Amino acid sequence: MSTSEIAMLDDALRATRQSFDKIPVVNIAPLLDGSDPDKVAREIGWALANAGFMYVKNHGVAETVVENAFLKAKAFFDQPESEKKKLHVSRSGQTLRGYIEPFGENTDPEKTKDLKECFDIGPESEPDCPFFGANPWPAEASAPGFRDAVYLYHEEMKRLSMIILSGIARSLDLAPDFFEEKMRRPISIQRLLHYPPQTGIVDESIIGIGAHTDYGNLTILAQDDVGGLQVMNRDGQWVEGTPIPGTFVINIGDLLQRLTNDRYLANLHRVVNTSGRERYSIPFFIDADYDAEFAPLPSCVSKDNPARYQAVTCGAHKFGRFVQSYPHLQKIPA
């Protein structure tokens, strides 16, 4: 297709999306207990087609698991910079685990510097391809209980992500276990984030995190009560992702938009912390096996909406996006 034809299709697709001034909230209890999974699937379908985001409540994750992860995150970031940099992400190479200082990763580098610091872990495994390997845990003496609390959170999010993905599969009239064959050994990243507050005039040159879509499959975000998440609606306006106690924020990434041939939206979002307080959040990113293939589903392709994407593998797509954001990866031979 020509560029003009693609643009016309994009305009037609955007016209079918409903705008929103609040991120929808989905009660997933009927999915967890099996009492009405189809109702949940319909609500998921509307949220992902129109906002690309949703809150989920009654998700079955114990509050203490979330609270402990936040406590350990705050304690970790309170350490001296010199101590945190002993675990710097550049030491992990393509495994991409460890500490990232403010401005060390920039999601929209041509426009924005990200005023945040991060700590990333993933599944403990052999370093046989990018995103896999050992986690650089802080010493127990300097961060007591950190490893146990953060890895437990990772495992709980991995469990919850498969439940949510079963609901997404149902929303697309697929078998509930559709994603499982792509996720025998999935890439996952458990991130801890700290956003210092900004004062004075704030523009897009420096904000918490620049406008971006997530790279992979699914994101589960826990927020503190500070706020700052913003999501783009169809009218080009930033909608606040106001924290709601007891919920997670869910959004999809590029691979699910590709899989659904743009039926579902990997939406632009950013973080701007002008609250005057320190902001902490814990996003969990679940993708698929490194070599899992993503191409438009036949059920999402039609004469009026032909396939918009070629097939890609999860690992190659995700790693290509990371190279743009991480300076140390740009020094490693392809």
Rosetta blueprint (number, residue, H / E / L):
1 M L
2 S L
3 T H
4 S H
5 E H
6 I H
7 A H
8 M H
9 L H
10 D H
11 D H
12 A H
13 L H
14 R H
15 A H
16 T H
17 R L
18 Q L
19 S L
20 F L
21 D L
22 K L
23 I L
24 P L
25 V E
26 V E
27 N E
28 I L
29 A H
30 P H
31 L H
32 L H
33 D L
34 G L
35 S L
36 D L
37 P H
38 D H
39 K H
40 V H
41 A H
42 R H
43 E H
44 I H
45 G H
46 W H
47 A H
48 L H
49 A H
50 N H
51 A L
52 G L
53 F E
54 M E
55 Y E
56 V E
57 K E
58 N L
59 H L
60 G L
61 V L
62 A L
63 E H
64 T H
65 V H
66 V H
67 E H
68 N H
69 A H
70 F H
71 L H
72 K H
73 A H
74 K H
75 A H
76 F H
77 F H
78 D L
79 Q L
80 P L
81 E H
82 S H
83 E H
84 K H
85 K H
86 K H
87 L H
88 H E
89 V H
90 S H
91 R H
92 S H
93 G H
94 Q H
95 T H
96 L L
97 R L
98 G E
99 Y E
100 I E
101 E L
102 P L
103 F L
104 G L
105 E L
106 N L
107 T L
108 D L
109 P L
110 E L
111 K L
112 T L
113 K E
114 D E
115 L L
116 K L
117 E E
118 C E
119 F E
120 D E
121 I E
122 G L
123 P L
124 E E
125 S L
126 E L
127 P L
128 D L
129 C L
130 P L
131 F L
132 F L
133 G E
134 A L
135 N L
136 P L
137 W L
138 P L
139 A L
140 E L
141 A L
142 S L
143 A L
144 P L
145 G L
146 F H
147 R H
148 D H
149 A H
150 V H
151 Y H
152 L H
153 Y H
154 H H
155 E H
156 E H
157 M H
158 K H
159 R H
160 L H
161 S H
162 M H
163 I H
164 I H
165 L H
166 S H
167 G H
168 I H
169 A H
170 R H
171 S H
172 L L
173 D L
174 L L
175 A L
176 P L
177 D L
178 F H
179 F H
180 E H
181 E H
182 K H
183 M L
184 R L
185 R L
186 P L
187 I L
188 S E
189 I E
190 Q E
191 R E
192 L E
193 L E
194 H E
195 Y E
196 P L
197 P L
198 Q L
199 T L
200 G L
201 I L
202 V L
203 D L
204 E L
205 S L
206 I E
207 I E
208 G L
209 I E
210 G E
211 A E
212 H E
213 T L
214 D L
215 Y L
216 G L
217 N L
218 L E
219 T E
220 I E
221 L E
222 A E
223 Q E
224 D L
225 D L
226 V L
227 G L
228 G L
229 L E
230 Q E
231 V E
232 M E
233 N L
234 R L
235 D L
236 G L
237 Q L
238 W E
239 V E
240 E E
241 G L
242 T L
243 P L
244 I L
245 P L
246 G L
247 T L
248 F E
249 V E
250 I E
251 N E
252 I E
253 G L
254 D H
255 L H
256 L H
257 Q H
258 R H
259 L H
260 T L
261 N L
262 D L
263 R L
264 Y L
265 L L
266 A L
267 N L
268 L L
269 H E
270 R E
271 V E
272 V L
273 N L
274 T L
275 S L
276 G L
277 R L
278 E L
279 R E
280 Y E
281 S E
282 I E
283 P E
284 F E
285 F E
286 I E
287 D L
288 A L
289 D L
290 Y L
291 D L
292 A L
293 E E
294 F E
295 A L
296 P L
297 L L
298 P H
299 S H
300 C H
301 V L
302 S L
303 K L
304 D L
305 N L
306 P L
307 A L
308 R L
309 Y L
310 Q L
311 A L
312 V E
313 T E
314 C H
315 G H
316 A H
317 H H
318 K H
319 F H
320 G H
321 R H
322 F H
323 V H
324 Q H
325 S H
326 Y L
327 P H
328 H H
329 L H
330 Q H
331 K H
332 I L
333 P L
334 A L
